[in-house]
Amino acid sequence: MNLSRRSFIRTGSIALGGTFFAVSCKIDAPGYYFFTDEEAKTVIALCEQIIPADRDPGATDAGVIHYIDNQLVKRFKKHQQFYRNNLLLVNASSEQLHGSLFHTLGFDQQYEFMKKMQNGGLPAVTFNPNDQKAFFNMILEHSMQGFYGAARHGGNKDYMSYRMLGLEYPLVIGQNRYMDV
């Protein structure tokens, strides 16, 4: 085969660039901006308890984790440490009560755990009752925002909650500015 030096360099560059591109694309790893993989598993389990999949999609299908994760590096920055601390406490309480991390518990065990957390009834040794309630309410609020809000914020994938409710997708183009007449 008779390759010119220029063709050899071009072919080699394309092959090398393709290799770097393929290695840099982690197709199987969702990647999070804020959460570690372990934290994300716990948040997914918490959100799925709040909006479980039934005949309609749940929090996981709607990408609520991505909404919360995305907002924690943007609008919810002030909540970052509260999330970090309380996710650790959720898992510590789960291990104390059930001997395993929250996301590994069965659906019914997770439900009972969250009922206790909502009422501040988890062991106070590991998890302050007021923080339990506050964290439950924050996860509840952020899950609802991620499920029912506009998809452009990272949740409500494919506007599934709108379809579930039988709503038309609201067409939002630019900003609505009305002049006083």
N, CA, C and O atoms as a DFTB+ gen file, in Angstrom:
724 C
 N C O
     1  1       0.840      -1.166       0.000
     2  2       0.000       0.000       0.000
     3  2       0.894       1.241       0.000
     4  3       1.884       1.304       0.729
     5  1       0.544       2.193      -0.799
     6  2       1.365       3.368      -0.970
     7  2       0.665       4.580      -0.359
     8  3      -0.165       5.218      -1.006
     9  1       1.007       4.892       0.896
    10  2       0.407       6.019       1.612
    11  2       1.365       7.197       1.634
    12  3       2.557       7.044       1.901
    13  1       0.827       8.364       1.352
    14  2       1.653       9.562       1.503
    15  2       1.754       9.886       2.990
    16  3       0.961       9.428       3.812
    17  1       2.735      10.672       3.288
    18  2       2.930      11.046       4.682
    19  2       1.707      11.814       5.214
    20  3       1.284      11.614       6.352
    21  1       1.159      12.682       4.382
    22  2      -0.012      13.473       4.767
    23  2      -1.210      12.561       5.025
    24  3      -1.927      12.777       6.003
    25  1      -1.455      11.557       4.191
    26  2      -2.563      10.617       4.386
    27  2      -2.368       9.792       5.647
    28  3      -3.318       9.521       6.381
    29  1      -1.122       9.395       5.889
    30  2      -0.823       8.608       7.084
    31  2      -1.133       9.419       8.351
    32  3      -1.743       8.903       9.288
    33  1      -0.713      10.680       8.373
    34  2      -0.952      11.530       9.543
    35  2      -2.448      11.769       9.720
    36  3      -2.953      11.699      10.840
    37  1      -3.169      12.051       8.624
    38  2      -4.615      12.294       8.713
    39  2      -5.339      11.053       9.242
    40  3      -6.184      11.159      10.131
    41  1      -5.009       9.884       8.699
    42  2      -5.654       8.636       9.124
    43  2      -5.332       8.332      10.587
    44  3      -6.207       7.932      11.355
    45  1      -4.073       8.524      10.960
    46  2      -3.673       8.280      12.346
    47  2      -4.351       9.235      13.305
    48  3      -4.762       8.834      14.394
    49  1      -4.474      10.505      12.911
    50  2      -5.134      11.499      13.764
    51  2      -6.603      11.167      13.967
    52  3      -7.127      11.289      15.074
    53  1      -7.264      10.749      12.902
    54  2      -8.676      10.390      13.004
    55  2      -8.852       9.183      13.912
    56  3      -9.754       9.159      14.749
    57  1      -7.998       8.184      13.751
    58  2      -8.090       6.984      14.587
    59  2      -7.810       7.310      16.055
    60  3      -8.516       6.841      16.947
    61  1      -6.782       8.111      16.293
    62  2      -6.430       8.477      17.661
    63  2      -7.519       9.349      18.287
    64  3      -7.877       9.149      19.448
    65  1      -8.042      10.301      17.542
    66  2      -9.132      11.149      18.041
    67  2     -10.374      10.338      18.350
    68  3     -11.041      10.579      19.357
    69  1     -10.692       9.374      17.490
    70  2     -11.850       8.503      17.721
    71  2     -11.679       7.674      18.975
    72  3     -12.637       7.457      19.716
    73  1     -10.463       7.211      19.217
    74  2     -10.188       6.428      20.418
    75  2     -10.377       7.279      21.669
    76  3     -11.017       6.843      22.625
    77  1      -9.819       8.505      21.667
    78  2      -9.990       9.396      22.815
    79  2     -11.457       9.743      23.030
    80  3     -11.923       9.804      24.168
    81  1     -12.179       9.968      21.947
    82  2     -13.601      10.293      22.054
    83  2     -14.367       9.128      22.658
    84  3     -15.194       9.332      23.547
    85  1     -14.110       7.913      22.195
    86  2     -14.820       6.731      22.696
    87  2     -14.519       6.501      24.168
    88  3     -15.413       6.138      24.933
    89  1     -13.270       6.707      24.575
    90  2     -12.893       6.507      25.970
    91  2     -13.540       7.572      26.861
    92  3     -13.935       7.285      27.990
    93  1     -13.647       8.805      26.347
    94  2     -14.205       9.880      27.166
    95  2     -15.714       9.794      27.308
    96  3     -16.274      10.426      28.203
    97  1     -16.388       9.039      26.463
    98  2     -17.850       8.883      26.534
    99  2     -18.173       7.677      27.392
   100  3     -17.969       6.535      26.980
   101  1     -18.678       7.938      28.587
   102  2     -19.060       6.837      29.461
   103  2     -20.553       6.617      29.268
   104  3     -21.367       7.206      29.979
   105  1     -20.906       5.789      28.327
   106  2     -22.300       5.582      27.970
   107  2     -23.085       4.923      29.096
   108  3     -24.253       5.249      29.305
   109  1     -22.470       4.014      29.814
   110  2     -23.195       3.283      30.846
   111  2     -23.265       4.020      32.181
   112  3     -24.049       3.630      33.047
   113  1     -22.479       5.061      32.374
   114  2     -22.485       5.802      33.632
   115  2     -23.247       7.108      33.451
   116  3     -22.884       7.920      32.601
   117  1     -24.306       7.324      34.244
   118  2     -25.108       8.515      34.040
   119  2     -24.369       9.803      34.382
   120  3     -24.631      10.838      33.767
   121  1     -23.468       9.766      35.330
   122  2     -22.714      10.951      35.717
   123  2     -23.588      11.982      36.402
   124  3     -24.672      12.309      35.920
   125  1     -23.124      12.482      37.505
   126  2     -23.861      13.477      38.261
   127  2     -22.968      14.680      38.486
   128  3     -21.747      14.549      38.566
   129  1     -23.570      15.837      38.587
   130  2     -22.822      17.053      38.850
   131  2     -22.465      17.177      40.321
   132  3     -21.367      17.621      40.656
   133  1     -23.375      16.793      41.199
   134  2     -23.182      16.969      42.634
   135  2     -23.060      15.653      43.382
   136  3     -22.126      15.471      44.164
   137  1     -23.983      14.739      43.155
   138  2     -24.049      13.501      43.927
   139  2     -22.954      12.514      43.555
   140  3     -22.525      12.432      42.404
   141  1     -22.512      11.765      44.564
   142  2     -21.714      10.580      44.291
   143  2     -22.690       9.493      43.842
   144  3     -23.901       9.649      43.996
   145  1     -22.179       8.408      43.297
   146  2     -23.065       7.326      42.868
   147  2     -23.872       6.766      44.033
   148  3     -25.053       6.457      43.877
   149  1     -23.247       6.634      45.196
   150  2     -23.933       6.105      46.379
   151  2     -25.037       7.058      46.849
   152  3     -26.138       6.624      47.189
   153  1     -24.733       8.346      46.865
   154  2     -25.747       9.334      47.247
   155  2     -26.907       9.319      46.256
   156  3     -28.072       9.393      46.646
   157  1     -26.579       9.223      44.985
   158  2     -27.622       9.207      43.942
   159  2     -28.555       8.014      44.119
   160  3     -29.766       8.148      43.940
   161  1     -28.017       6.865      44.463
   162  2     -28.858       5.682      44.687
   163  2     -29.846       5.931      45.831
   164  3     -31.007       5.527      45.757
   165  1     -29.380       6.589      46.872
   166  2     -30.253       6.890      48.007
   167  2     -31.323       7.898      47.614
   168  3     -32.491       7.728      47.965
   169  1     -30.938       8.953      46.885
   170  2     -31.910       9.960      46.460
   171  2     -32.939       9.338      45.521
   172  3     -34.129       9.633      45.628
   173  1     -32.498       8.487      44.609
   174  2     -33.426       7.809      43.691
   175  2     -34.444       6.996      44.476
   176  3     -35.638       7.036      44.180
   177  1     -33.973       6.255      45.481
   178  2     -34.884       5.435      46.292
   179  2     -35.867       6.313      47.070
   180  3     -37.048       5.983      47.169
   181  1     -35.387       7.423      47.619
   182  2     -36.271       8.342      48.344
   183  2     -37.335       8.921      47.404
   184  3     -38.520       8.943      47.736
   185  1     -36.907       9.383      46.247
   186  2     -37.834       9.990      45.282
   187  2     -38.828       8.967      44.743
   188  3     -39.991       9.294      44.503
   189  1     -38.379       7.751      44.557
   190  2     -39.272       6.701      44.041
   191  2     -40.324       6.332      45.079
   192  3     -41.401       5.857      44.718
   193  1     -40.035       6.540      46.359
   194  2     -41.045       6.341      47.389
   195  2     -42.093       7.448      47.339
   196  3     -43.271       7.206      47.603
   197  1     -41.665       8.650      47.004
   198  2     -42.582       9.788      46.938
   199  2     -43.450       9.720      45.687
   200  3     -44.655       9.964      45.746
   201  1     -42.831       9.389      44.556
   202  2     -43.571       9.275      43.291
   203  2     -43.225       7.919      42.675
   204  3     -42.398       7.837      41.767
   205  1     -43.863       6.857      43.176
   206  2     -43.547       5.526      42.655
   207  2     -44.179       5.292      41.282
   208  3     -45.215       5.867      40.946
   209  1     -43.539       4.450      40.518
   210  2     -44.115       4.055      39.230
   211  2     -45.257       3.084      39.498
   212  3     -45.135       2.173      40.316
   213  1     -46.349       3.288      38.810
   214  2     -47.463       2.341      38.843
   215  2     -47.896       2.172      37.393
   216  3     -47.077       1.781      36.561
   217  1     -49.129       2.446      37.068
   218  2     -49.512       2.366      35.658
   219  2     -48.908       3.535      34.878
   220  3     -48.842       3.505      33.649
   221  1     -48.473       4.556      35.602
   222  2     -47.783       5.706      35.024
   223  2     -46.337       5.711      35.506
   224  3     -46.013       5.075      36.509
   225  1     -45.466       6.427      34.795
   226  2     -44.058       6.491      35.205
   227  2     -43.885       7.153      36.561
   228  3     -44.720       7.948      36.992
   229  1     -42.796       6.814      37.222
   230  2     -42.491       7.397      38.523
   231  2     -41.327       8.359      38.440
   232  3     -40.927       8.786      37.357
   233  1     -40.793       8.691      39.597
   234  2     -39.707       9.666      39.706
   235  2     -38.471       9.253      38.912
   236  3     -37.819      10.091      38.289
   237  1     -38.154       7.969      38.935
   238  2     -36.971       7.499      38.217
   239  2     -37.137       7.696      36.722
   240  3     -36.231       8.185      36.049
   241  1     -38.294       7.316      36.205
   242  2     -38.554       7.448      34.769
   243  2     -38.523       8.910      34.338
   244  3     -38.092       9.220      33.227
   245  1     -38.972       9.803      35.203
   246  2     -39.025      11.230      34.872
   247  2     -37.680      11.925      35.051
   248  3     -37.541      13.094      34.693
   249  1     -36.684      11.225      35.601
   250  2     -35.363      11.824      35.780
   251  2     -35.295      12.835      36.911
   252  3     -34.540      13.805      36.837
   253  1     -36.075      12.615      37.952
   254  2     -36.099      13.545      39.082
   255  2     -34.707      13.685      39.701
   256  3     -34.339      14.774      40.142
   257  1     -33.934      12.606      39.741
   258  2     -32.574      12.677      40.281
   259  2     -31.741      13.704      39.527
   260  3     -30.944      14.424      40.129
   261  1     -31.922      13.775      38.212
   262  2     -31.145      14.715      37.413
   263  2     -31.584      16.159      37.670
   264  3     -30.765      17.078      37.644
   265  1     -32.869      16.346      37.917
   266  2     -33.350      17.680      38.276
   267  2     -32.694      18.129      39.583
   268  3     -32.122      19.217      39.653
   269  1     -32.780      17.293      40.609
   270  2     -32.231      17.662      41.919
   271  2     -30.724      17.873      41.825
   272  3     -30.191      18.853      42.345
   273  1     -30.043      16.946      41.158
   274  2     -28.592      17.039      41.003
   275  2     -28.199      18.324      40.272
   276  3     -27.278      19.028      40.685
   277  1     -28.893      18.613      39.209
   278  2     -28.619      19.808      38.414
   279  2     -28.871      21.076      39.232
   280  3     -28.067      22.008      39.197
   281  1     -29.973      21.111      39.959
   282  2     -30.314      22.301      40.733
   283  2     -29.383      22.502      41.932
   284  3     -29.196      23.633      42.381
   285  1     -28.801      21.423      42.452
   286  2     -27.886      21.564      43.594
   287  2     -26.575      22.254      43.217
   288  3     -25.860      22.731      44.098
   289  1     -26.252      22.314      41.939
   290  2     -25.066      23.063      41.525
   291  2     -25.455      24.413      40.924
   292  3     -24.600      25.174      40.472
   293  1     -26.744      24.693      40.928
   294  2     -27.228      25.975      40.409
   295  2     -28.053      26.678      41.478
   296  3     -27.508      27.335      42.365
   297  1     -29.337      26.537      41.388
   298  2     -30.278      27.282      42.237
   299  2     -30.271      26.837      43.704
   300  3     -30.476      27.662      44.594
   301  1     -30.040      25.553      43.965
   302  2     -30.100      25.023      45.335
   303  2     -28.727      24.888      45.991
   304  3     -28.563      24.056      46.883
   305  1     -27.749      25.669      45.581
   306  2     -26.395      25.543      46.142
   307  2     -26.388      25.617      47.663
   308  3     -25.596      24.944      48.321
   309  1     -27.273      26.437      48.215
   310  2     -27.300      26.598      49.672
   311  2     -27.731      25.324      50.387
   312  3     -27.547      25.208      51.599
   313  1     -28.303      24.366      49.657
   314  2     -28.762      23.105      50.254
   315  2     -27.751      21.961      50.123
   316  3     -28.008      20.852      50.590
   317  1     -26.614      22.226      49.496
   318  2     -25.652      21.149      49.239
   319  2     -25.228      20.425      50.507
   320  3     -25.295      19.197      50.572
   321  1     -24.797      21.167      51.508
   322  2     -24.313      20.528      52.739
   323  2     -25.439      19.821      53.474
   324  3     -25.223      18.766      54.070
   325  1     -26.640      20.392      53.437
   326  2     -27.799      19.766      54.074
   327  2     -28.088      18.413      53.420
   328  3     -28.371      17.438      54.116
   329  1     -28.019      18.348      52.096
   330  2     -28.194      17.073      51.389
   331  2     -27.101      16.090      51.783
   332  3     -27.389      14.953      52.159
   333  1     -25.844      16.526      51.696
   334  2     -24.722      15.629      52.002
   335  2     -24.866      15.029      53.404
   336  3     -24.792      13.813      53.577
   337  1     -25.072      15.888      54.391
   338  2     -25.172      15.431      55.782
   339  2     -26.347      14.480      55.976
   340  3     -26.203      13.424      56.592
   341  1     -27.493      14.853      55.456
   342  2     -28.696      14.069      55.712
   343  2     -28.744      12.767      54.925
   344  3     -29.345      11.795      55.383
   345  1     -28.129      12.729      53.763
   346  2     -28.038      11.446      53.055
   347  2     -27.172      10.470      53.843
   348  3     -27.470       9.277      53.897
   349  1     -26.106      10.971      54.451
   350  2     -25.280      10.121      55.327
   351  2     -26.099       9.619      56.513
   352  3     -25.999       8.453      56.896
   353  1     -26.910      10.504      57.090
   354  2     -27.719      10.137      58.252
   355  2     -28.844       9.168      57.885
   356  3     -29.185       8.284      58.671
   357  1     -29.419       9.335      56.695
   358  2     -30.442       8.376      56.230
   359  2     -29.827       6.981      56.182
   360  3     -30.414       6.020      56.680
   361  1     -28.651       6.874      55.585
   362  2     -28.013       5.555      55.479
   363  2     -27.535       5.028      56.827
   364  3     -27.597       3.823      57.074
   365  1     -27.059       5.911      57.699
   366  2     -26.641       5.472      59.040
   367  2     -27.847       4.951      59.823
   368  3     -27.756       3.927      60.501
   369  1     -28.965       5.650      59.730
   370  2     -30.183       5.202      60.416
   371  2     -30.696       3.901      59.825
   372  3     -31.151       3.018      60.553
   373  1     -30.623       3.783      58.516
   374  2     -31.061       2.558      57.852
   375  2     -30.204       1.370      58.286
   376  3     -30.713       0.279      58.542
   377  1     -28.902       1.604      58.361
   378  2     -28.015       0.521      58.815
   379  2     -28.286       0.162      60.269
   380  3     -28.241      -1.011      60.638
   381  1     -28.566       1.159      61.094
   382  2     -28.853       0.898      62.506
   383  2     -30.147       0.096      62.652
   384  3     -30.210      -0.844      63.444
   385  1     -31.173       0.465      61.891
   386  2     -32.477      -0.198      62.011
   387  2     -32.569      -1.522      61.251
   388  3     -33.176      -2.481      61.727
   389  1     -31.956      -1.561      60.058
   390  2     -32.159      -2.714      59.170
   391  2     -30.876      -3.437      58.760
   392  3     -30.931      -4.479      58.107
   393  1     -29.735      -2.892      59.139
   394  2     -28.471      -3.546      58.819
   395  2     -28.006      -3.355      57.386
   396  3     -27.087      -4.046      56.947
   397  1     -28.619      -2.428      56.638
   398  2     -28.161      -2.175      55.277
   399  2     -28.532      -0.750      54.855
   400  3     -29.337      -0.082      55.504
   401  1     -27.927      -0.309      53.759
   402  2     -28.170       1.029      53.247
   403  2     -29.610       1.176      52.776
   404  3     -30.256       0.194      52.411
   405  1     -30.105       2.401      52.787
   406  2     -31.502       2.663      52.469
   407  2     -31.899       2.141      51.088
   408  3     -32.941       1.502      50.943
   409  1     -31.077       2.407      50.083
   410  2     -31.476       2.024      48.727
   411  2     -31.513       0.509      48.509
   412  3     -32.070       0.044      47.514
   413  1     -30.926      -0.263      49.426
   414  2     -30.950      -1.728      49.288
   415  2     -32.144      -2.361      49.998
   416  3     -32.396      -3.556      49.847
   417  1     -32.878      -1.565      50.769
   418  2     -34.056      -2.093      51.468
   419  2     -35.168      -2.386      50.465
   420  3     -35.190      -1.831      49.366
   421  1     -36.081      -3.255      50.854
   422  2     -37.255      -3.512      50.039
   423  2     -38.169      -2.295      50.032
   424  3     -38.069      -1.424      50.896
   425  1     -39.058      -2.246      49.052
   426  2     -39.949      -1.097      48.874
   427  2     -40.756      -0.818      50.145
   428  3     -40.859       0.333      50.569
   429  1     -41.324      -1.851      50.751
   430  2     -42.144      -1.663      51.956
   431  2     -41.311      -1.188      53.142
   432  3     -41.772      -0.361      53.929
   433  1     -40.086      -1.703      53.276
   434  2     -39.207      -1.242      54.358
   435  2     -38.842       0.234      54.149
   436  3     -38.809       1.012      55.103
   437  1     -38.571       0.607      52.900
   438  2     -38.274       2.009      52.605
   439  2     -39.468       2.900      52.965
   440  3     -39.301       3.983      53.526
   441  1     -40.646       2.435      52.641
   442  2     -41.861       3.199      52.931
   443  2     -42.016       3.430      54.438
   444  3     -42.271       4.553      54.875
   445  1     -41.861       2.375      55.219
   446  2     -41.981       2.496      56.682
   447  2     -40.896       3.411      57.240
   448  3     -41.151       4.207      58.145
   449  1     -39.692       3.295      56.701
   450  2     -38.579       4.151      57.116
   451  2     -38.925       5.615      56.856
   452  3     -38.705       6.469      57.715
   453  1     -39.466       5.903      55.676
   454  2     -39.783       7.288      55.327
   455  2     -40.947       7.838      56.142
   456  3     -40.991       9.034      56.432
   457  1     -41.886       6.976      56.512
   458  2     -42.960       7.433      57.402
   459  2     -42.368       7.878      58.735
   460  3     -42.769       8.901      59.289
   461  1     -41.418       7.109      59.244
   462  2     -40.752       7.490      60.498
   463  2     -39.979       8.789      60.313
   464  3     -40.024       9.668      61.175
   465  1     -39.276       8.915      59.204
   466  2     -38.494      10.121      58.949
   467  2     -39.403      11.342      58.850
   468  3     -39.062      12.406      59.367
   469  1     -40.543      11.205      58.199
   470  2     -41.484      12.303      58.041
   471  2     -41.964      12.833      59.387
   472  3     -42.185      14.033      59.550
   473  1     -42.120      11.933      60.340
   474  2     -42.603      12.304      61.674
   475  2     -41.479      12.527      62.680
   476  3     -41.744      12.797      63.851
   477  1     -40.232      12.418      62.238
   478  2     -39.099      12.580      63.146
   479  2     -38.920      11.397      64.067
   480  3     -38.411      11.546      65.178
   481  1     -39.337      10.214      63.618
   482  2     -39.327       9.032      64.467
   483  2     -38.152       8.093      64.290
   484  3     -38.156       7.002      64.861
   485  1     -37.146       8.476      63.520
   486  2     -35.944       7.640      63.403
   487  2     -35.089       7.836      64.647
   488  3     -35.243       8.836      65.348
   489  1     -34.195       6.901      64.933
   490  2     -33.374       7.033      66.148
   491  2     -32.653       8.379      66.212
   492  3     -31.881       8.724      65.318
   493  1     -32.913       9.124      67.269
   494  2     -32.349      10.466      67.421
   495  2     -30.843      10.440      67.656
   496  3     -30.174      11.464      67.521
   497  1     -30.310       9.274      68.008
   498  2     -28.869       9.157      68.225
   499  2     -28.121       9.470      66.936
   500  3     -27.073      10.116      66.958
   501  1     -28.667       9.006      65.806
   502  2     -27.991       9.235      64.538
   503  2     -28.587      10.381      63.738
   504  3     -27.905      10.946      62.883
   505  1     -29.837      10.737      63.991
   506  2     -30.533      11.652      63.095
   507  2     -31.478      12.538      63.907
   508  3     -32.494      12.052      64.404
   509  1     -31.166      13.816      64.049
   510  2     -31.983      14.770      64.793
   511  2     -33.410      14.785      64.245
   512  3     -33.590      14.907      63.033
   513  1     -34.430      14.664      65.098
   514  2     -35.821      14.625      64.631
   515  2     -36.236      15.825      63.774
   516  3     -36.976      15.662      62.803
   517  1     -35.770      17.018      64.123
   518  2     -36.118      18.196      63.321
   519  2     -35.472      18.138      61.934
   520  3     -36.097      18.520      60.944
   521  1     -34.225      17.662      61.859
   522  2     -33.560      17.519      60.570
   523  2     -34.235      16.433      59.730
   524  3     -34.314      16.550      58.507
   525  1     -34.718      15.383      60.386
   526  2     -35.434      14.323      59.657
   527  2     -36.631      14.913      58.926
   528  3     -36.818      14.688      57.730
   529  1     -37.434      15.666      59.658
   530  2     -38.641      16.266      59.076
   531  2     -38.281      17.258      57.978
   532  3     -38.893      17.261      56.910
   533  1     -37.293      18.091      58.242
   534  2     -36.889      19.104      57.262
   535  2     -36.346      18.450      55.992
   536  3     -36.646      18.891      54.883
   537  1     -35.548      17.401      56.161
   538  2     -34.994      16.727      54.979
   539  2     -36.092      16.006      54.210
   540  3     -36.104      16.032      52.980
   541  1     -37.004      15.371      54.912
   542  2     -38.128      14.720      54.240
   543  2     -38.906      15.744      53.413
   544  3     -39.218      15.498      52.248
   545  1     -39.214      16.883      54.014
   546  2     -39.973      17.915      53.309
   547  2     -39.213      18.477      52.112
   548  3     -39.813      18.797      51.086
   549  1     -37.890      18.597      52.247
   550  2     -37.095      19.098      51.127
   551  2     -37.082      18.095      49.979
   552  3     -37.257      18.474      48.821
   553  1     -36.876      16.823      50.292
   554  2     -36.893      15.779      49.250
   555  2     -38.273      15.731      48.598
   556  3     -38.381      15.588      47.380
   557  1     -39.314      15.848      49.395
   558  2     -40.677      15.859      48.865
   559  2     -40.862      17.021      47.888
   560  3     -41.339      16.832      46.769
   561  1     -40.485      18.201      48.314
   562  2     -40.647      19.397      47.477
   563  2     -39.825      19.296      46.192
   564  3     -40.333      19.577      45.107
   565  1     -38.571      18.899      46.311
   566  2     -37.713      18.812      45.133
   567  2     -38.152      17.695      44.190
   568  3     -38.007      17.820      42.974
   569  1     -38.685      16.611      44.736
   570  2     -39.200      15.526      43.886
   571  2     -40.400      16.000      43.078
   572  3     -40.513      15.711      41.887
   573  1     -41.288      16.725      43.733
   574  2     -42.468      17.234      43.038
   575  2     -42.072      18.249      41.966
   576  3     -42.630      18.249      40.869
   577  1     -41.121      19.100      42.281
   578  2     -40.652      20.066      41.286
   579  2     -40.040      19.353      40.084
   580  3     -40.294      19.720      38.937
   581  1     -39.234      18.335      40.357
   582  2     -38.580      17.597      39.277
   583  2     -39.536      16.779      38.438
   584  3     -39.291      16.553      37.253
   585  1     -40.623      16.333      39.043
   586  2     -41.588      15.506      38.313
   587  2     -42.585      16.349      37.535
   588  3     -42.917      16.022      36.395
   589  1     -43.068      17.433      38.139
   590  2     -44.129      18.222      37.521
   591  2     -43.639      19.503      36.841
   592  3     -44.402      20.143      36.116
   593  1     -42.394      19.881      37.061
   594  2     -41.890      21.120      36.479
   595  2     -41.542      20.978      35.010
   596  3     -41.704      19.912      34.417
   597  1     -41.062      22.066      34.437
   598  2     -40.674      22.069      33.030
   599  2     -39.435      21.210      32.824
   600  3     -38.510      21.233      33.635
   601  1     -39.423      20.464      31.751
   602  2     -38.311      19.561      31.452
   603  2     -36.995      20.302      31.244
   604  3     -35.927      19.713      31.412
   605  1     -37.050      21.546      30.893
   606  2     -35.812      22.294      30.635
   607  2     -34.953      22.448      31.882
   608  3     -33.794      22.853      31.785
   609  1     -35.506      22.130      33.062
   610  2     -34.755      22.224      34.307
   611  2     -34.116      20.897      34.715
   612  3     -33.486      20.818      35.770
   613  1     -34.267      19.868      33.909
   614  2     -33.581      18.607      34.157
   615  2     -34.462      17.440      34.550
   616  3     -34.009      16.297      34.495
   617  1     -35.695      17.678      34.944
   618  2     -36.602      16.590      35.304
   619  2     -37.724      16.469      34.292
   620  3     -37.616      16.971      33.173
   621  1     -38.803      15.803      34.682
   622  2     -39.983      15.636      33.836
   623  2     -39.606      15.231      32.413
   624  3     -40.055      15.829      31.435
   625  1     -38.775      14.204      32.328
   626  2     -38.259      13.733      31.049
   627  2     -39.403      13.473      30.066
   628  3     -40.391      12.817      30.397
   629  1     -39.249      13.994      28.873
   630  2     -40.250      13.846      27.808
   631  2     -41.627      14.340      28.254
   632  3     -42.643      13.913      27.705
   633  1     -41.669      15.221      29.229
   634  2     -42.919      15.811      29.727
   635  2     -43.933      14.741      30.144
   636  3     -45.137      14.876      29.926
   637  1     -43.406      13.681      30.748
   638  2     -44.284      12.548      31.081
   639  2     -45.357      12.901      32.101
   640  3     -46.453      12.343      32.045
   641  1     -45.079      13.810      33.030
   642  2     -46.134      14.163      33.980
   643  2     -47.243      14.948      33.291
   644  3     -48.411      14.824      33.661
   645  1     -46.895      15.742      32.307
   646  2     -47.923      16.474      31.560
   647  2     -48.827      15.495      30.817
   648  3     -50.051      15.624      30.835
   649  1     -48.209      14.522      30.168
   650  2     -49.000      13.511      29.445
   651  2     -49.855      12.711      30.414
   652  3     -51.008      12.399      30.116
   653  1     -49.292      12.375      31.586
   654  2     -50.033      11.620      32.584
   655  2     -51.284      12.388      33.022
   656  3     -52.339      11.793      33.240
   657  1     -51.161      13.698      33.149
   658  2     -52.276      14.538      33.573
   659  2     -53.177      14.953      32.411
   660  3     -54.205      15.599      32.616
   661  1     -52.786      14.580      31.191
   662  2     -53.574      14.938      30.017
   663  2     -53.433      16.396      29.622
   664  3     -54.340      16.969      29.017
   665  1     -52.302      16.999      29.959
   666  2     -52.061      18.400      29.629
   667  2     -51.254      18.516      28.351
   668  3     -50.424      17.661      28.043
   669  1     -51.507      19.578      27.616
   670  2     -50.689      19.894      26.458
   671  2     -49.361      20.441      26.953
   672  3     -49.294      21.070      28.009
   673  1     -48.324      20.201      26.198
   674  2     -47.032      20.775      26.539
   675  2     -47.120      22.284      26.368
   676  3     -47.470      22.753      25.285
   677  1     -46.813      23.054      27.401
   678  2     -46.905      24.510      27.272
   679  2     -45.757      25.039      26.418
   680  3     -44.586      24.838      26.742
   681  1     -46.091      25.690      25.366
   682  2     -45.099      26.246      24.464
   683  2     -44.540      27.524      25.081
   684  3     -45.256      28.509      25.260
   685  1     -43.255      27.490      25.400
   686  2     -42.600      28.639      26.008
   687  2     -41.523      29.106      25.047
   688  3     -40.539      28.406      24.807
   689  1     -41.717      30.279      24.507
   690  2     -40.738      30.830      23.581
   691  2     -40.309      32.180      24.142
   692  3     -41.108      33.114      24.215
   693  1     -39.065      32.274      24.529
   694  2     -38.566      33.520      25.050
   695  2     -39.276      33.946      26.322
   696  3     -39.770      33.112      27.081
   697  1     -39.320      35.212      26.542
   698  2     -39.965      35.754      27.727
   699  2     -41.219      36.494      27.306
   700  3     -41.228      37.169      26.276
   701  1     -42.253      36.377      28.076
   702  2     -43.473      37.128      27.818
   703  2     -43.336      38.488      28.492
   704  3     -43.221      38.588      29.714
   705  1     -43.352      39.504      27.690
   706  2     -43.248      40.860      28.238
   707  2     -44.461      41.635      27.743
   708  3     -44.693      41.755      26.540
   709  1     -45.220      42.152      28.678
   710  2     -46.415      42.909      28.345
   711  2     -46.183      44.372      28.686
   712  3     -45.634      44.705      29.736
   713  1     -46.598      45.205      27.808
   714  2     -46.445      46.647      28.039
   715  2     -47.753      47.180      28.631
   716  3     -48.845      46.777      28.230
   717  1     -47.617      48.076      29.573
   718  2     -48.809      48.725      30.116
   719  2     -49.385      49.658      29.056
   720  3     -48.668      50.460      28.457
   721  1     -50.685      49.539      28.839
   722  2     -51.345      50.384      27.833
   723  2     -52.151      51.442      28.506
   724  3     -52.784      52.257      27.835
